[in-house]
Amino acid sequence: MMLMKAALPGQDKRFISTEEMLVWAGLVLTYPMFLLGMLYVMGSVIGWIIAFVIMLRMYVQTHRKYTPISFMVWLWLIAMLVMLVALLMAHSEWSLGLPQTIKSSIGWMKGWALLAIFPLIANLAQIRKEVVVRGVCIIAIHTFIFALVSLAFYIVRLPGDIFLSPLKVIGGPGESFFMVSFYGINPETGAGRWRFFTPWAPAAGFMACTYLVFCLQEKNTRIRRWAIAGCWAMLLLSQSRAGIAIFIMLFPLVIFSDKLKEPWLLICLGVIVPTILLLGEPIYNAIMDSYEAIKQQRPGSTRVRQALANIAIQRWQAEAPIWGHGIVERGPKMVEFMPIGSHHSWYGLLFVKGLVGAFALAIPMIISALYFLWHAQTSKTSQIAFCLLTVLICYSFFENLEILSYLFWPALLWFGFAFSERDTG
């Protein structure tokens, strides 16, 4: 505990609340938990543990006044409850039985529910923003160290997979969530490909982009540089095509997203936008050519992704347009038996929870993006939240956000900071 406190920002090394201590522990223990095969379990339950602490505090300290729950937090709470309603309706329509309904409801608690739980925690608990930033920086620095060690493993050809955690018996999305691995092998090239503490390599690219936004906010120059180096290591070794594009986009987004009211930026936009419209066709062709070139770097992966998307859309339209199928199903041999709708949040939502589920995610996402962008002009917290939400929106077209929420929960916590900041002035 002393080592954990030593890295806290500021002169005062004390935690201001139990909730803050739990958040700090959940961040700085990411790699220890991963190496023990416990990260999926910890990431899935820590939000509920903190929420229980808050409820217990409310029950015991009845005299204490709490910040009113933000309207935006209520929006996410209601939307995620709609996800649960869609799940229950689909299970009823398809007669999936009580045991499967209970199992799926637990899955909802470990997935979509976290998108509302963590903003609620930030709204109600005493947690300093700089503690979250420093905690994420520590993960990124640990990532840099892990990259060096795992590279050595790869160079001398030591086994990449270390062991499969026995915690797999509690159930989960798959073995990859419980596998402790230093590196993997790209089946298309035979070269090494790293996933770090995530279940697969593209998810590591996702976390590299998310962590970069946090690391850029670190005030300690030395820590910030090492943390950003860790983000770069995670991105490059994961070889995520989407991650590289989004990672590069983040630097101008962080710099300019809070300057939309600046006259010089409006003048630049007034010149750039008409130019793009006039040169629309060649620019569009160039972008599409680049996109196709990127996809052809790993044609097998692109083929599987497209096939999964086609199956999800066809079966959703034909079989369960409103409430979805209720559960994830494995695809055929042509998609390597991967879950239908995986690699894409929206196709997965349409297949499992139908139109209701898709709207339950789209509506709060769009409203939150507009909310953050508007307030980003006067609030640094909202600007960071806007950048984080942009990463989530972009990756929703490449990953299933539900099953990765146990990893990107620091971003969800930050959304709550931004929501409550505006309400409290």
N, C-alpha and C positions, 0 to 999 in steps of 0.2 A: 504493500500500500504506500509506503514511503517513496518508492521509486515511481509509482504512478503519480503521486502528488508533486514530485519534483519537477515534472514537465508542465505543470499547470501555468498558464499565462499570468502575468502580473506579480506584484510583490506578495499578496496574500495567497498562500498555498492551501487555504482551507476551502472545502466545498460549502456552498451556501445552502444546500438542501440535499436530502437523500436522493431525490430525482436526478440532480446534477451529477452526483457521484455514480449513479447507475449508468447514466449516459456516457460519462467519461470511461467507466470500466468497459462498457460495451464497445467503445471505439478502440481504446488502446490494447485491449485483449483480443482484437480481431485475429492476428496471426497465431498467438498461443492457442486460441480456440480452434482455429483451422488445423493446426498441427496435431491437435488432439481429436480431430474429427467431430467437433462439437459446434461448429460455426452456424450451421443451418438451424440447429435447435436453439442456440442462444439468440440469433437474429430474429427468429420467429416469435420467441416468447418475451423478449426484453421489453417490448412496447406494452404488452399486457401486464407485466410485472410493475412497470412504472405507473401505468394507469391505476392498478390496484393500490399502490402506495398513495396516489393522489386521493382516491376515494376514501381510503382509511384515514388520511389526514383530515379530509372534510368531515368525516364522521366524528373524529376525536376533537378537532379544533373547531367547534361549531361557531365560535365567536369571530373567527377570522374571515375577512372579506376577500373574495376571489375576483379576479378580472372576469367580467361577463364574457361568455363564449361568443366569439366573433361570428357574424353572419356567414362569412366565407367558410369557417370551420363547420358551421351547421350545414352548409351546402354539401361539403364533402361527407359529413356524417350521414345525411339523408341519401346521398347518391350511393354510398357503399351499402346502406341498408336495402336500397332498391336492388343492388346486386344479389343480396341474400334472398330477397323475395323472388327474383328471377330464378335463382337456383332451386328454391323450394317448389315453385310452380312447375319447372321443368321435370323435377323428380316425380312430382305428382302425375303429370301428363304421361310420362314414360314408365310409370309404375316401377321405379327403381328400388323401392323397399326402404324400410326404416334404417337398417345398418348402413346402406350406401348414403342415405340422406345425412346421417350423423357424420359419416366420414367426410362427405363433401362440405358440410358446415364447418367442420374443423379446418378443412383446407381453406375455406373463406376466411376464417379467423387468422390463419397464417399468411394470407395473401392480400386480397383486396381490402380487408378491414384495416390493415396497417396504414393504408393511404389516408384514413381518417383519424386513426388512433394517435399517430405521432403529431399531426398539427394540433389536435386537442391537448396533448401533453404540453406542447410548447406554449399553448394559450393559457394553461392553468398553473403550470409549475414554475418555480424559480430556477431557471437555467440560463447561464450567461452564454451569449453567442460566441465570445472569444474562446470559451472552453470547447465548443463544438469544432471551431476552426482549428484549434491546436490539436485536438484529438484526431481529426482527419489528416493533418500534417504528419502526425506520428505514424499513422497507417501507411502513408505514402513513403516515409523514410524507411519503415520496415520493408516496404515493397522493394525499394532500391537494394537493400541488403539481401533480401530473398532472391532478387534477380541475379546478383553476383554469385551467390551460393549455388543456385540452380543451374546457372550457366556452367559452373565448374562441374556439376554433376553431368550435364549434357556433353561437355567436351571430353570427359574421360569415359563416357558411355555407361555411367551407373544407371540403374533402373529409375525411370521417371515416376512410376506409381509406387508409393510406399506401402500403404495399407488401406483397407476398407473398414471404416469405423463400424463397430458393432451396434452403434445407435441407429443403423439402418433399419433395425427391426421395428422401430416405432412408426415407420412409414414415412413416405415423402415422395417428391416428384421423380426420383430415380437415384441410381447408385452414384452418379457423378457429384451429387450434393454431399455425399459422405466419403468420397475418395480423397485421401491425402496424397497429393501428387506434386512433384517438383517441376515436371514439364511433361508435355505430351508430344505426340508425333502427328504431323499433318498427313493424312492418308493420301492426299493428292500429290504431295511433293516429297514425302519421306523425311522432311526436315523437322526440326523441333518447333513446337508451338506452345506457348505458355498460357495457362489459365489462372495462375496465381491462386487466390483463395476463392475464386468464383467457380461455378459448375462447368463452364466451358469458356473457350478463348474469347469469342465476341463479347461475352458479359464482362470480361476483364477490360476490354476497350471501353465499354459503357462506364465502368467504375473509374477508369482513368480520366474520362471527360468530366464526370461528376466531381471527382476529387480535385481536379485542376481549378474549378471555380472556387472551391474552398481555399485551396493553397495560395491562390493569388491574393487572398485577403489577410494572410498572416503578416503581422507587423514585424516580427523578428526576421531580419534579412537572411541570416544564416539558415535558420529553420526553413524559411520559404524556398530558398534555392535548392536545398536537399530534397524538400518535399516535391517540388516541381520536377526535379530529376527523377524521382520515383514514379511520378505520373507518366513521364516520357518513357521510362523503362517498361512500365506496364503496357503502354499503348503499342510500342514498337514490337515487343516480344509477343504480344497477343496477336499481332498481324491482322487486326480488325479493319476491314476496308471502310466500314461506316464510321468507326471510331476515329480514324485518321482525318477524314473529312470534317467531322463534327469538332474534333480537337482543334484543328486549325481555325475553324469558324469562331470558336469561343473567344479568342484573343480580341478581335475587333468588336465582338458582341459585348464583352465585359467593358471595353473602353468607351463605346459609343451609345450603349442602350440607355444611358441616363442623360443624354444630351439632345433629345429630340426637340426640345424647346429652344435650343441654341440657334440663332439666326444663320450662322455660317453653315451648320449642318443642313438646315432647311434649304439654303441656297444650293448646296451640293446635291441634295436629293432632287431639287427642281431641275438640275442639269442632267443628273444621271438617269432618272426615271424616263424622261422623254427619249434620251439616247437609246436606252434599252428597248423601248417600244419601237423606235425606228429601225433598230438592228435586231428586232425580235427573232426573225427566222434564223439568221446565221448563229446568233447566240444560243438559241434553242438547239440547233443541230450540233453545235460544238459541245454543249452540255450533255446531250444524249449520246454523242459519240464517246465522250469521256466515261459516262455511266456504263455504257456497254463494254468499254475496255476494262473497267474495274470488275464488272461481273465475269468477264472471260478469264480473269486471273485465277478464279476457282470455279470452273464451269460445273463441276459436280455439285458443289454447294448451291450454286444458283439454280440448277435444275431441280434439286430437292425442294428448295424454298418455294419455287413456282408451283411445283406439283402439290405441295401441302396447301398452298393458298387456293388452288383450283378446286381441290377436294373439299376444303372447308366451305367455300362459297357455294358450290353446287349442292352439297348436302344441307347446308343451312337454308337455302332458298326452297329446296324441294321437301324438306322434312320438318323443319322447326324454325320458321321465320320469326316468331314473336318471342318465345321464351328459351329457345335453344334446346340442346340435347341434355343439358344438366351435368354431364361428365365429359372428361377428356377421353378420346378413343385413339387407339393406335392405328396408324395408317398401314397401307399394304406394303409389299416388298419393294415396290418402285420408289418409295420414300424412306427406305431403310427402317420401316416399322416405327418411324418417329410419330409423336402425337400429332393428330390433325389440328391445324391452326397454330402450332408452335412456330417460333421465329417471327411472330407477328401478333401484337396485342389485339388488333382490331378483327382479324380473321378468327383468332382464337375466341374472342368475346362473342362474335356472331354465331360461331358453331356451338359454344357451350351455353351462352346466356341470351342469344338472340338479339333482336333490335333493342330490347329493353336494357340489356347489359351494355351494349355499345353506347347508347345514349347516356347511360348512368356514368360512364367515364368521360365521354366527349363533352357533355355540358359543363361539369365543374372544371375540366381542363381549359376549355375555351374562356370561360368567365374568369378563371384565375389568371390566365395569361394576360388578358386585357387589364385586369386589376393590377397585376404586378407592373406591367408596362406603364400604366398611367402614373402609379405612385413611384416608379423608379426615377422619375424626374426630380423628386425631392427626397427620396429615401434610399440610402445605400443598401439597407436590408432588403427592400423590395427589388432593387436592381439585381442583387445576387439571386434572389428567389426567381426572378424572371429568367436569368441565365440557366439556373438549375432546371426549371420547368421546360425550357427550350430543349435541353438535353433529353429529358424524359419524353417529350413529344416526338422528337426525332427518332429516338430509340424504340418508341412504341411501334414503329414500322419495321423493326428488325428483331425485336426481342419481345418476350411475353413478360410484361411488367409485373404481373401478379406473382409469379414464382421467383422473381428477383427482388421483391420488396424487402426481404430480410437483409439485403445488402445496401440498398440506396436509402435506407431510413434516415440518415442524417439530412438528406435533401428534404424529406417530408417534415422533419423537425423544423427546418429553416422556413418552410412555408408557414408554419404556425407562428414563428417569430414575426414574419412580415404581416400576417393577418392581424395579430394582436397589437402590433406596433401602431397600426393606423387607427385602430379602435380606441387606444389609450392616449393618442396624441403624441 
